[in-house]
Amino acid sequence: MTRSRSRETLVRTIQILAIAAHLSGRAIAATTPDRELPDYDGRGGPPAPPGKALLWVPRVIFFPLYLTSEYLVRRPLGWLITNAERAQVPAALYNFFAFGPDHKAGFVPVAFVEFGFRPSFGIYAFWDDAGWTGHDLRLHASTGGNNWFAGSFTERFRLADRSHWTLNVSASRRPDYAFFGIGPLTSNDDRVRYGADAFDARAVVEIGLWRSSKIETAVGFRSAAFRRGYYLGQATIEDRAAGGTLPLPDGYSEGYEAGFTRAKVAQIHCPVLIVHGDIHPLKIINQEIVVPELKAAGKPVEYIEYTGQPHAFWWGMIDPAVGEKVFDDAMRFLKPHLRTQPATIDESLIKRVPVGGDRAGKRKGKA
């Protein structure tokens, strides 16, 4: 019994040693690189393909570009950005240029560089919810040196979601405008310079409807006066006109003054229906500007005002009865101008529901 156990132990020990020796041999073989093949015939290795040698030509040609982009641009910028983030420079700049706990007011220095014109620099300032919620202010002022000034001021009233009323006034004076002539045969060689003084004032109403659709209307005034300009000694319109090589453009000597409303009214060639709530603050634009201009231009226009109705009343969300009346008035207005009259609908096929649905009842209850 003892001999049998001793023999069995000896066999197992030999097996373990054999496995360990095998594994260690494989490990040594795996870590030991293969011996390089001797050059028995003295001819060396296979020749390199021609394309591999030709690769050195673009490498040498583009090495200065690589050196510039890698060591003068990418690495310095990477180092600068990394260290700026670690030092929290972006957050410090944001807190410096934007004020208040919600950063709703602030200013930003701006610069504009355009080839062929004088560069400019200035400041852009903003203030959201100025004084009260929904009242935003914007100011932009810049200069490009002597006789180059531009500025604009914008006041915006947010009336509702995706609807706002904007007032904007802007003025500019520049001596470096470019004119290339009139017609399809002009070229860059025909470029001459002129100066201009411009003034623009406008009121814009934008009403968001369903999804991305919207209604936008604007009234305002624009004027422009043209004068002799200059830029890097280039010829001016007056120089070419005096030499007889370029006639002065129409209206160059007089400039122009025009109202936005009249320009837009002139493009209307169909009857116009305007519906408005009498307590909406913007009704003065239609009453005192748009409607009188339409009538003065001889355009067929009908203006209907609905008592006690604010903005967006025509959907019937506030008062379904008023919403139905708007659609009835619109149908009455449109029918005389339709070439094909709509057919009478079988009332049995119609299911009448409140115009505003549940939302109308909720909004009416709140009112």
KEVODREN-315734 format. One record per residue (C-alpha): x, y, z; residue number from 1; residue in three letters. Coordinates in pm, 1 decimal. Each point is the difference from the previous one (the first is absolute). Layout:
<sites>
site X X | Y Y | Z Z | n NUM | res ALA .
...
</sites>
This chain:
<sites>
site X 0.0 | Y 0.0 | Z 0.0 | n 1 | res MET .
site X 279.5 | Y 242.5 | Z 90.8 | n 2 | res THR .
site X 196.2 | Y -88.1 | Z -316.3 | n 3 | res ARG .
site X -306.0 | Y 58.0 | Z -216.6 | n 4 | res SER .
site X -59.8 | Y 344.2 | Z 147.8 | n 5 | res ARG .
site X 367.0 | Y 95.2 | Z -34.1 | n 6 | res SER .
site X -0.6 | Y -105.7 | Z -363.5 | n 7 | res ARG .
site X -316.5 | Y 196.8 | Z -70.7 | n 8 | res GLU .
site X 145.7 | Y 310.0 | Z 168.3 | n 9 | res THR .
site X 319.1 | Y -31.5 | Z -203.3 | n 10 | res LEU .
site X -194.0 | Y -27.5 | Z -326.7 | n 11 | res VAL .
site X -203.6 | Y 311.0 | Z 76.9 | n 12 | res ARG .
site X 310.6 | Y 194.6 | Z 94.5 | n 13 | res THR .
site X 165.6 | Y -92.7 | Z -330.7 | n 14 | res ILE .
site X -311.5 | Y 103.3 | Z -191.9 | n 15 | res GLN .
site X -10.9 | Y 339.2 | Z 174.4 | n 16 | res ILE .
site X 367.8 | Y 64.9 | Z -72.3 | n 17 | res LEU .
site X -48.5 | Y -97.4 | Z -365.1 | n 18 | res ALA .
site X -292.2 | Y 241.4 | Z -39.8 | n 19 | res ILE .
site X 193.7 | Y 280.9 | Z 170.0 | n 20 | res ALA .
site X 300.5 | Y -58.4 | Z -224.4 | n 21 | res ALA .
site X -223.9 | Y 2.8 | Z -307.7 | n 22 | res HIS .
site X -165.5 | Y 325.6 | Z 97.6 | n 23 | res LEU .
site X 326.3 | Y 170.5 | Z 85.7 | n 24 | res SER .
site X 138.9 | Y -105.7 | Z -335.8 | n 25 | res GLY .
site X -297.8 | Y 150.3 | Z -180.3 | n 26 | res ARG .
site X 35.2 | Y 323.2 | Z 198.8 | n 27 | res ALA .
site X 367.3 | Y 25.8 | Z -89.5 | n 28 | res ILE .
site X -78.1 | Y -75.4 | Z -362.9 | n 29 | res ALA .
site X -272.2 | Y 263.9 | Z -2.9 | n 30 | res ALA .
site X 228.3 | Y 269.5 | Z 142.6 | n 31 | res THR .
site X 307.0 | Y -85.1 | Z -205.1 | n 32 | res THR .
site X -7.3 | Y 167.1 | Z -345.9 | n 33 | res PRO .
site X 63.0 | Y -209.7 | Z -306.8 | n 34 | res ASP .
site X 352.3 | Y -1.2 | Z -134.5 | n 35 | res ARG .
site X 46.8 | Y 226.8 | Z -299.2 | n 36 | res GLU .
site X 29.9 | Y -189.2 | Z -323.7 | n 37 | res LEU .
site X 363.6 | Y 1.9 | Z -117.1 | n 38 | res PRO .
site X 85.9 | Y 152.3 | Z -337.5 | n 39 | res ASP .
site X 128.7 | Y -321.9 | Z -155.3 | n 40 | res TYR .
site X 48.1 | Y 134.9 | Z -355.2 | n 41 | res ASP .
site X 122.3 | Y 350.2 | Z 90.6 | n 42 | res GLY .
site X -267.0 | Y 178.7 | Z -203.8 | n 43 | res ARG .
site X -172.2 | Y 168.9 | Z 292.8 | n 44 | res GLY .
site X -375.9 | Y 27.1 | Z 57.5 | n 45 | res GLY .
site X -270.4 | Y 58.6 | Z -261.0 | n 46 | res PRO .
site X 10.5 | Y 346.2 | Z -161.8 | n 47 | res PRO .
site X -239.9 | Y 267.7 | Z 130.4 | n 48 | res ALA .
site X -292.0 | Y 80.9 | Z -233.5 | n 49 | res PRO .
site X 37.3 | Y 328.3 | Z -198.4 | n 50 | res PRO .
site X -305.1 | Y 150.5 | Z 167.9 | n 51 | res GLY .
site X 161.4 | Y -26.2 | Z 342.7 | n 52 | res LYS .
site X 297.3 | Y 204.7 | Z -115.2 | n 53 | res ALA .
site X -222.8 | Y 257.7 | Z -167.7 | n 54 | res LEU .
site X -180.6 | Y 60.1 | Z 329.9 | n 55 | res LEU .
site X 302.1 | Y 195.0 | Z 118.2 | n 56 | res TRP .
site X -64.2 | Y 270.6 | Z -261.8 | n 57 | res VAL .
site X -328.6 | Y 129.2 | Z 155.1 | n 58 | res PRO .
site X 143.4 | Y -59.9 | Z 346.2 | n 59 | res ARG .
site X 287.3 | Y 237.9 | Z -70.4 | n 60 | res VAL .
site X -221.6 | Y 253.4 | Z -179.7 | n 61 | res ILE .
site X -267.1 | Y 14.3 | Z 269.9 | n 62 | res PHE .
site X 234.5 | Y -28.5 | Z 298.1 | n 63 | res PHE .
site X 1.2 | Y 379.8 | Z 60.8 | n 64 | res PRO .
site X -381.2 | Y 0.2 | Z -0.2 | n 65 | res LEU .
site X -6.9 | Y -291.9 | Z 243.6 | n 66 | res TYR .
site X 257.8 | Y 169.0 | Z 220.7 | n 67 | res LEU .
site X -205.6 | Y 320.7 | Z 2.5 | n 68 | res THR .
site X -337.9 | Y -162.4 | Z 67.1 | n 69 | res SER .
site X 131.3 | Y -242.8 | Z 261.9 | n 70 | res GLU .
site X 242.8 | Y 212.9 | Z 199.6 | n 71 | res TYR .
site X -122.5 | Y 354.7 | Z -64.4 | n 72 | res LEU .
site X -377.7 | Y -58.7 | Z -4.6 | n 73 | res VAL .
site X -132.0 | Y -327.8 | Z 140.5 | n 74 | res ARG .
site X 228.4 | Y -55.0 | Z 298.1 | n 75 | res ARG .
site X 2.9 | Y 363.7 | Z 119.5 | n 76 | res PRO .
site X -379.3 | Y 19.6 | Z -34.7 | n 77 | res LEU .
site X -41.9 | Y -331.4 | Z 178.1 | n 78 | res GLY .
site X 220.3 | Y 117.6 | Z 283.7 | n 79 | res TRP .
site X -184.4 | Y 332.9 | Z 20.2 | n 80 | res LEU .
site X -348.0 | Y -156.1 | Z 0.4 | n 81 | res ILE .
site X 92.5 | Y -265.9 | Z 253.3 | n 82 | res THR .
site X 151.8 | Y 245.9 | Z 245.1 | n 83 | res ASN .
site X -285.8 | Y 248.1 | Z -49.6 | n 84 | res ALA .
site X -254.2 | Y -267.1 | Z 90.6 | n 85 | res GLU .
site X 200.3 | Y -103.1 | Z 305.5 | n 86 | res ARG .
site X 16.4 | Y 362.5 | Z 112.8 | n 87 | res ALA .
site X -376.2 | Y 42.9 | Z -70.7 | n 88 | res GLN .
site X 66.5 | Y 293.6 | Z -233.1 | n 89 | res VAL .
site X -319.2 | Y -53.4 | Z -209.2 | n 90 | res PRO .
site X -218.2 | Y 17.6 | Z 310.9 | n 91 | res ALA .
site X 181.3 | Y 311.5 | Z 120.9 | n 92 | res ALA .
site X -49.6 | Y 171.9 | Z -338.2 | n 93 | res LEU .
site X -368.1 | Y -98.8 | Z -4.8 | n 94 | res TYR .
site X -53.1 | Y 148.0 | Z 344.8 | n 95 | res ASN .
site X 189.3 | Y 315.4 | Z -100.5 | n 96 | res PHE .
site X -197.4 | Y 73.1 | Z -318.1 | n 97 | res PHE .
site X -343.0 | Y -117.0 | Z 126.5 | n 98 | res ALA .
site X -160.1 | Y 145.3 | Z 311.9 | n 99 | res PHE .
site X -256.1 | Y -107.5 | Z 254.5 | n 100 | res GLY .
site X -80.6 | Y -337.0 | Z 155.0 | n 101 | res PRO .
site X -154.9 | Y -125.4 | Z -327.2 | n 102 | res ASP .
site X 244.8 | Y 184.3 | Z -228.1 | n 103 | res HIS .
site X -286.2 | Y 175.6 | Z -178.6 | n 104 | res LYS .
site X 199.2 | Y 316.0 | Z -67.2 | n 105 | res ALA .
site X 348.2 | Y 62.0 | Z -128.7 | n 106 | res GLY .
site X 224.2 | Y 119.0 | Z -278.9 | n 107 | res PHE .
site X 238.1 | Y -157.8 | Z -250.9 | n 108 | res VAL .
site X 278.1 | Y 164.9 | Z -204.3 | n 109 | res PRO .
site X -42.5 | Y -70.2 | Z -371.1 | n 110 | res VAL .
site X 217.9 | Y 34.1 | Z -308.1 | n 111 | res ALA .
site X -68.5 | Y -56.3 | Z -367.2 | n 112 | res PHE .
site X 259.0 | Y -50.8 | Z -272.9 | n 113 | res VAL .
site X -104.9 | Y -29.6 | Z -364.9 | n 114 | res GLU .
site X 241.1 | Y -5.8 | Z -292.7 | n 115 | res PHE .
site X -36.1 | Y 307.4 | Z -217.6 | n 116 | res GLY .
site X -152.7 | Y 218.0 | Z 272.3 | n 117 | res PHE .
site X 116.8 | Y 181.5 | Z 310.4 | n 118 | res ARG .
site X 0.5 | Y -213.1 | Z 317.5 | n 119 | res PRO .
site X -215.8 | Y 111.4 | Z 290.2 | n 120 | res SER .
site X -24.0 | Y -58.5 | Z 372.7 | n 121 | res PHE .
site X -259.9 | Y 87.1 | Z 258.8 | n 122 | res GLY .
site X -221.5 | Y -130.9 | Z 277.3 | n 123 | res ILE .
site X -320.2 | Y -200.3 | Z 26.2 | n 124 | res TYR .
site X -212.7 | Y 36.1 | Z 315.5 | n 125 | res ALA .
site X -311.9 | Y -189.6 | Z 104.7 | n 126 | res PHE .
site X -252.7 | Y -0.3 | Z 283.4 | n 127 | res TRP .
site X -273.0 | Y -263.9 | Z 17.8 | n 128 | res ASP .
site X -307.5 | Y 63.9 | Z 216.7 | n 129 | res ASP .
site X 100.4 | Y 363.2 | Z 36.2 | n 130 | res ALA .
site X -231.7 | Y 147.1 | Z 262.9 | n 131 | res GLY .
site X -257.9 | Y -274.6 | Z -39.1 | n 132 | res TRP .
site X -30.3 | Y -349.7 | Z -142.4 | n 133 | res THR .
site X -22.9 | Y -11.7 | Z -376.9 | n 134 | res GLY .
site X 175.2 | Y 332.1 | Z -64.6 | n 135 | res HIS .
site X 338.0 | Y -31.7 | Z -175.7 | n 136 | res ASP .
site X 250.6 | Y 266.6 | Z -107.0 | n 137 | res LEU .
site X 288.1 | Y -21.2 | Z -249.3 | n 138 | res ARG .
site X 268.5 | Y 256.6 | Z -90.4 | n 139 | res LEU .
site X 269.7 | Y -31.9 | Z -265.1 | n 140 | res HIS .
site X 254.4 | Y 273.0 | Z -75.3 | n 141 | res ALA .
site X 312.6 | Y -23.7 | Z -215.2 | n 142 | res SER .
site X 250.2 | Y 212.0 | Z -190.2 | n 143 | res THR .
site X 252.7 | Y -52.0 | Z -274.6 | n 144 | res GLY .
site X 190.5 | Y 323.2 | Z 43.0 | n 145 | res GLY .
site X -53.5 | Y 337.7 | Z -160.6 | n 146 | res ASN .
site X -349.9 | Y 40.0 | Z -153.1 | n 147 | res ASN .
site X -91.1 | Y -361.0 | Z 85.6 | n 148 | res TRP .
site X -268.5 | Y -35.7 | Z 268.2 | n 149 | res PHE .
site X -292.1 | Y -235.6 | Z 50.9 | n 150 | res ALA .
site X -245.7 | Y -59.5 | Z 280.3 | n 151 | res GLY .
site X -333.8 | Y -163.2 | Z 70.8 | n 152 | res SER .
site X -240.9 | Y -18.5 | Z 291.5 | n 153 | res PHE .
site X -269.7 | Y -267.3 | Z 34.4 | n 154 | res THR .
site X -284.4 | Y -27.6 | Z 249.1 | n 155 | res GLU .
site X -202.5 | Y -319.3 | Z 0.5 | n 156 | res ARG .
site X -323.9 | Y -83.1 | Z 179.5 | n 157 | res PHE .
site X -70.3 | Y -370.7 | Z 31.6 | n 158 | res ARG .
site X -378.3 | Y -26.4 | Z -15.0 | n 159 | res LEU .
site X -41.9 | Y -377.1 | Z 16.8 | n 160 | res ALA .
site X 173.7 | Y -319.0 | Z -98.8 | n 161 | res ASP .
site X 166.5 | Y 61.8 | Z -339.8 | n 162 | res ARG .
site X -166.9 | Y 339.9 | Z -37.3 | n 163 | res SER .
site X 164.5 | Y 337.9 | Z 53.4 | n 164 | res HIS .
site X -3.1 | Y 366.7 | Z -94.6 | n 165 | res TRP .
site X 336.6 | Y 155.2 | Z -92.8 | n 166 | res THR .
site X 104.3 | Y 363.3 | Z -38.3 | n 167 | res LEU .
site X 332.3 | Y 64.5 | Z -172.9 | n 168 | res ASN .
site X 194.4 | Y 313.9 | Z -90.0 | n 169 | res VAL .
site X 331.7 | Y -14.4 | Z -186.9 | n 170 | res SER .
site X 230.7 | Y 246.5 | Z -172.3 | n 171 | res ALA .
site X 330.5 | Y -28.4 | Z -182.7 | n 172 | res SER .
site X 258.3 | Y 210.9 | Z -180.1 | n 173 | res ARG .
site X 266.5 | Y -170.1 | Z -214.0 | n 174 | res ARG .
site X 238.7 | Y 117.4 | Z -275.4 | n 175 | res PRO .
site X 110.1 | Y -340.8 | Z -134.9 | n 176 | res ASP .
site X -302.0 | Y -150.6 | Z -177.7 | n 177 | res TYR .
site X 76.6 | Y -173.0 | Z -330.4 | n 178 | res ALA .
site X -187.1 | Y 38.9 | Z -329.1 | n 179 | res PHE .
site X 72.8 | Y -216.9 | Z -304.9 | n 180 | res PHE .
site X -242.8 | Y 142.2 | Z -250.7 | n 181 | res GLY .
site X -336.3 | Y -118.8 | Z -133.6 | n 182 | res ILE .
site X -51.2 | Y -299.1 | Z -224.6 | n 183 | res GLY .
site X 133.8 | Y -354.8 | Z -48.1 | n 184 | res PRO .
site X 332.7 | Y 104.1 | Z -158.7 | n 185 | res LEU .
site X 148.3 | Y 176.7 | Z 302.2 | n 186 | res THR .
site X 315.4 | Y -141.3 | Z 158.1 | n 187 | res SER .
site X 214.3 | Y 49.9 | Z 304.8 | n 188 | res ASN .
site X 220.4 | Y 238.5 | Z -199.4 | n 189 | res ASP .
site X -295.6 | Y 240.6 | Z -28.2 | n 190 | res ASP .
site X -15.2 | Y 53.1 | Z 376.1 | n 191 | res ARG .
site X -26.7 | Y 360.2 | Z 117.9 | n 192 | res VAL .
site X -68.0 | Y 145.3 | Z 344.0 | n 193 | res ARG .
site X -275.1 | Y 218.2 | Z 142.3 | n 194 | res TYR .
site X -117.3 | Y 117.5 | Z 340.0 | n 195 | res GLY .
site X -348.6 | Y -19.2 | Z 147.2 | n 196 | res ALA .
site X -194.3 | Y 120.0 | Z 303.2 | n 197 | res ASP .
site X -294.6 | Y -222.9 | Z 93.0 | n 198 | res ALA .
site X -278.0 | Y 21.1 | Z 258.1 | n 199 | res PHE .
site X -256.2 | Y -270.0 | Z 75.2 | n 200 | res ASP .
site X -287.1 | Y -11.5 | Z 250.8 | n 201 | res ALA .
site X -254.3 | Y -278.9 | Z 13.5 | n 202 | res ARG .
site X -262.9 | Y -175.7 | Z 209.0 | n 203 | res ALA .
site X -37.7 | Y -372.5 | Z -58.7 | n 204 | res VAL .
site X -274.6 | Y -227.3 | Z 128.7 | n 205 | res VAL .
site X 56.8 | Y -374.0 | Z -15.8 | n 206 | res GLU .
site X -274.0 | Y -240.8 | Z 102.6 | n 207 | res ILE .
site X 81.3 | Y -368.8 | Z 28.6 | n 208 | res GLY .
site X -270.8 | Y -233.7 | Z -119.2 | n 209 | res LEU .
site X -3.1 | Y -375.6 | Z -33.3 | n 210 | res TRP .
site X 341.4 | Y -168.8 | Z 11.9 | n 211 | res ARG .
site X 248.7 | Y 204.0 | Z -206.1 | n 212 | res SER .
site X -259.4 | Y 216.3 | Z -177.7 | n 213 | res SER .
site X -26.7 | Y 366.1 | Z 95.4 | n 214 | res LYS .
site X -137.8 | Y 336.4 | Z -106.3 | n 215 | res ILE .
site X 237.9 | Y 294.9 | Z -24.4 | n 216 | res GLU .
site X -73.6 | Y 359.2 | Z -91.1 | n 217 | res THR .
site X 211.1 | Y 313.8 | Z 18.3 | n 218 | res ALA .
site X -39.5 | Y 373.3 | Z -35.0 | n 219 | res VAL .
site X 280.5 | Y 250.3 | Z -4.3 | n 220 | res GLY .
site X 205.8 | Y 259.8 | Z -177.1 | n 221 | res PHE .
site X 330.4 | Y -17.8 | Z -184.3 | n 222 | res ARG .
site X 218.3 | Y 269.1 | Z -154.6 | n 223 | res SER .
site X 334.5 | Y 0.8 | Z -176.3 | n 224 | res ALA .
site X 229.3 | Y 275.0 | Z -129.1 | n 225 | res ALA .
site X 299.6 | Y -73.5 | Z -222.8 | n 226 | res PHE .
site X 326.8 | Y 192.2 | Z -17.8 | n 227 | res ARG .
site X 360.2 | Y -25.1 | Z -110.9 | n 228 | res ARG .
site X 181.4 | Y -291.1 | Z 164.2 | n 229 | res GLY .
site X 355.3 | Y -124.8 | Z 27.3 | n 230 | res TYR .
site X 198.5 | Y -314.9 | Z 73.8 | n 231 | res TYR .
site X 375.2 | Y -53.4 | Z -53.5 | n 232 | res LEU .
site X 13.4 | Y 255.0 | Z -279.3 | n 233 | res GLY .
site X -242.2 | Y -190.7 | Z -224.8 | n 234 | res GLN .
site X -211.7 | Y 186.6 | Z -256.5 | n 235 | res ALA .
site X -343.2 | Y 130.9 | Z 100.0 | n 236 | res THR .
site X -329.4 | Y 14.0 | Z -185.2 | n 237 | res ILE .
site X 50.7 | Y 373.5 | Z -50.8 | n 238 | res GLU .
site X 342.2 | Y -59.5 | Z -156.3 | n 239 | res ASP .
site X -137.6 | Y -247.4 | Z -255.1 | n 240 | res ARG .
site X -301.7 | Y 220.3 | Z -73.2 | n 241 | res ALA .
site X 226.9 | Y 301.9 | Z -63.8 | n 242 | res ALA .
site X 210.3 | Y -211.2 | Z -237.6 | n 243 | res GLY .
site X -308.7 | Y -118.7 | Z -187.5 | n 244 | res GLY .
site X 63.4 | Y -370.4 | Z 66.6 | n 245 | res THR .
site X -285.9 | Y -51.9 | Z 248.0 | n 246 | res LEU .
site X -331.8 | Y 182.9 | Z 26.4 | n 247 | res PRO .
site X -124.9 | Y 89.9 | Z 344.3 | n 248 | res LEU .
site X -259.1 | Y -256.2 | Z 119.3 | n 249 | res PRO .
site X -361.1 | Y 118.8 | Z 9.9 | n 250 | res ASP .
site X -78.3 | Y 175.0 | Z 325.4 | n 251 | res GLY .
site X 364.7 | Y 34.7 | Z 102.0 | n 252 | res TYR .
site X -7.8 | Y 378.6 | Z 21.5 | n 253 | res SER .
site X -339.9 | Y 23.4 | Z 172.2 | n 254 | res GLU .
site X 6.4 | Y -301.3 | Z 232.2 | n 255 | res GLY .
site X -336.9 | Y -125.5 | Z 111.1 | n 256 | res TYR .
site X -250.5 | Y -7.5 | Z 282.2 | n 257 | res GLU .
site X -262.0 | Y -271.5 | Z 20.6 | n 258 | res ALA .
site X -245.1 | Y -149.0 | Z 244.2 | n 259 | res GLY .
site X -14.9 | Y -374.7 | Z 41.4 | n 260 | res PHE .
site X -378.8 | Y 0.3 | Z 2.3 | n 261 | res THR .
site X -40.1 | Y 172.0 | Z -335.8 | n 262 | res ARG .
site X 252.8 | Y -228.8 | Z -163.8 | n 263 | res ALA .
site X -181.4 | Y -307.8 | Z 128.8 | n 264 | res LYS .
site X -346.3 | Y 139.4 | Z -75.6 | n 265 | res VAL .
site X 100.5 | Y 56.0 | Z -362.3 | n 266 | res ALA .
site X 61.3 | Y -374.5 | Z -30.8 | n 267 | res GLN .
site X -353.4 | Y -93.5 | Z 111.6 | n 268 | res ILE .
site X -234.6 | Y -93.7 | Z -286.0 | n 269 | res HIS .
site X -291.6 | Y -163.3 | Z 182.5 | n 270 | res CYS .
site X -273.5 | Y 101.2 | Z 246.4 | n 271 | res PRO .
site X 115.2 | Y 24.7 | Z 361.0 | n 272 | res VAL .
site X -188.3 | Y -93.7 | Z 317.9 | n 273 | res LEU .
site X 144.3 | Y 111.1 | Z 335.3 | n 274 | res ILE .
site X -152.3 | Y -128.8 | Z 325.0 | n 275 | res VAL .
site X 113.4 | Y 136.6 | Z 334.6 | n 276 | res HIS .
site X -89.2 | Y -11.2 | Z 367.0 | n 277 | res GLY .
site X -74.4 | Y 346.6 | Z 135.7 | n 278 | res ASP .
site X 208.9 | Y -46.0 | Z 316.7 | n 279 | res ILE .
site X 308.5 | Y -127.0 | Z -182.9 | n 280 | res HIS .
site X 282.6 | Y 256.9 | Z 47.5 | n 281 | res PRO .
site X 119.0 | Y -32.7 | Z -360.3 | n 282 | res LEU .
site X -328.4 | Y 94.2 | Z -164.9 | n 283 | res LYS .
site X 129.7 | Y 356.2 | Z -41.8 | n 284 | res ILE .
site X 236.7 | Y -126.9 | Z -271.6 | n 285 | res ILE .
site X -291.3 | Y -123.6 | Z -210.1 | n 286 | res ASN .
site X -237.7 | Y 285.7 | Z 84.0 | n 287 | res GLN .
site X 235.0 | Y 292.1 | Z -54.1 | n 288 | res GLU .
site X 256.8 | Y -131.1 | Z -247.3 | n 289 | res ILE .
site X -90.1 | Y -313.0 | Z -196.4 | n 290 | res VAL .
site X -370.6 | Y 62.4 | Z -70.4 | n 291 | res VAL .
site X 46.3 | Y 367.5 | Z -102.1 | n 292 | res PRO .
site X 286.4 | Y -94.9 | Z -233.3 | n 293 | res GLU .
site X -209.3 | Y -274.5 | Z -160.9 | n 294 | res LEU .
site X -290.0 | Y 237.5 | Z -55.7 | n 295 | res LYS .
site X 228.7 | Y 274.9 | Z -133.9 | n 296 | res ALA .
site X 143.0 | Y -247.2 | Z -252.6 | n 297 | res ALA .
site X -349.9 | Y -95.8 | Z -113.3 | n 298 | res GLY .
site X 23.1 | Y -355.4 | Z 133.2 | n 299 | res LYS .
site X -328.3 | Y -171.7 | Z 100.7 | n 300 | res PRO .
site X 21.1 | Y -40.8 | Z 378.1 | n 301 | res VAL .
site X -246.2 | Y -84.3 | Z 276.4 | n 302 | res GLU .
site X 88.4 | Y 47.7 | Z 366.8 | n 303 | res TYR .
site X -201.5 | Y -179.5 | Z 272.8 | n 304 | res ILE .
site X 56.9 | Y 59.5 | Z 370.1 | n 305 | res GLU .
site X -131.5 | Y -238.2 | Z 265.9 | n 306 | res TYR .
site X -98.2 | Y 146.6 | Z 335.3 | n 307 | res THR .
site X 180.4 | Y -122.5 | Z 309.9 | n 308 | res GLY .
site X 239.9 | Y -226.0 | Z -191.0 | n 309 | res GLN .
site X 381.2 | Y -10.6 | Z 51.4 | n 310 | res PRO .
site X 265.7 | Y -179.5 | Z -203.7 | n 311 | res HIS .
site X -72.8 | Y -333.8 | Z -178.5 | n 312 | res ALA .
site X -374.7 | Y 18.6 | Z 59.8 | n 313 | res PHE .
site X -88.6 | Y -131.2 | Z -349.1 | n 314 | res TRP .
site X 70.3 | Y -361.1 | Z 100.7 | n 315 | res TRP .
site X -286.0 | Y 11.0 | Z 248.0 | n 316 | res GLY .
site X 223.5 | Y -100.2 | Z 287.8 | n 317 | res MET .
site X -134.4 | Y 282.6 | Z 215.9 | n 318 | res ILE .
site X -357.5 | Y 21.9 | Z -127.8 | n 319 | res ASP .
site X -119.6 | Y -270.5 | Z -245.3 | n 320 | res PRO .
site X -289.3 | Y 218.6 | Z -114.3 | n 321 | res ALA .
site X 240.7 | Y 272.3 | Z -111.2 | n 322 | res VAL .
site X 213.0 | Y -258.7 | Z -179.8 | n 323 | res GLY .
site X -304.5 | Y -116.4 | Z -197.2 | n 324 | res GLU .
site X -86.8 | Y 359.1 | Z -88.6 | n 325 | res LYS .
site X 352.4 | Y 58.4 | Z -134.7 | n 326 | res VAL .
site X -34.9 | Y -297.7 | Z -232.8 | n 327 | res PHE .
site X -347.6 | Y 113.4 | Z -108.7 | n 328 | res ASP .
site X 132.0 | Y 350.2 | Z -72.5 | n 329 | res ASP .
site X 292.0 | Y -144.6 | Z -194.7 | n 330 | res ALA .
site X -234.6 | Y -217.0 | Z -206.6 | n 331 | res MET .
site X -226.7 | Y 297.0 | Z -74.5 | n 332 | res ARG .
site X 304.7 | Y 202.8 | Z -109.4 | n 333 | res PHE .
site X 149.4 | Y -271.9 | Z -219.4 | n 334 | res LEU .
site X -309.6 | Y -131.0 | Z -180.1 | n 335 | res LYS .
site X -47.0 | Y 298.4 | Z -236.5 | n 336 | res PRO .
site X 361.7 | Y -33.9 | Z -115.8 | n 337 | res HIS .
site X -3.2 | Y -376.3 | Z -64.1 | n 338 | res LEU .
site X -35.0 | Y -109.4 | Z -360.9 | n 339 | res ARG .
site X -140.6 | Y -335.0 | Z 112.4 | n 340 | res THR .
site X -254.7 | Y 30.3 | Z 277.8 | n 341 | res GLN .
site X 14.8 | Y -263.9 | Z 275.0 | n 342 | res PRO .
site X -275.7 | Y -259.2 | Z -3.9 | n 343 | res ALA .
site X -247.0 | Y -25.1 | Z 284.9 | n 344 | res THR .
site X 101.1 | Y -267.4 | Z 248.7 | n 345 | res ILE .
site X -251.7 | Y -250.9 | Z 125.7 | n 346 | res ASP .
site X -54.7 | Y 94.3 | Z 365.8 | n 347 | res GLU .
site X -48.1 | Y -366.2 | Z 90.3 | n 348 | res SER .
site X 366.4 | Y -59.1 | Z -79.2 | n 349 | res LEU .
site X 117.3 | Y 270.4 | Z 240.1 | n 350 | res ILE .
site X 68.7 | Y -50.4 | Z 366.7 | n 351 | res LYS .
site X 19.1 | Y 331.9 | Z 180.5 | n 352 | res ARG .
site X 249.2 | Y 30.3 | Z 285.8 | n 353 | res VAL .
site X 128.1 | Y 304.1 | Z 191.8 | n 354 | res PRO .
site X 262.1 | Y 183.3 | Z -204.3 | n 355 | res VAL .
site X 251.9 | Y -0.4 | Z 282.8 | n 356 | res GLY .
site X -85.0 | Y -342.7 | Z 141.8 | n 357 | res GLY .
site X 92.2 | Y -58.0 | Z 364.4 | n 358 | res ASP .
site X 266.3 | Y 269.6 | Z -12.8 | n 359 | res ARG .
site X -263.6 | Y 263.4 | Z -74.5 | n 360 | res ALA .
site X -195.0 | Y -87.7 | Z 312.2 | n 361 | res GLY .
site X 309.5 | Y 2.7 | Z 216.7 | n 362 | res LYS .
site X 122.4 | Y 337.3 | Z -132.8 | n 363 | res ARG .
site X -346.4 | Y 150.6 | Z 27.4 | n 364 | res LYS .
site X -24.5 | Y -121.4 | Z 359.7 | n 365 | res GLY .
site X 333.5 | Y 161.2 | Z 82.5 | n 366 | res LYS .
site X -109.7 | Y 328.9 | Z -154.0 | n 367 | res ALA .
</sites>
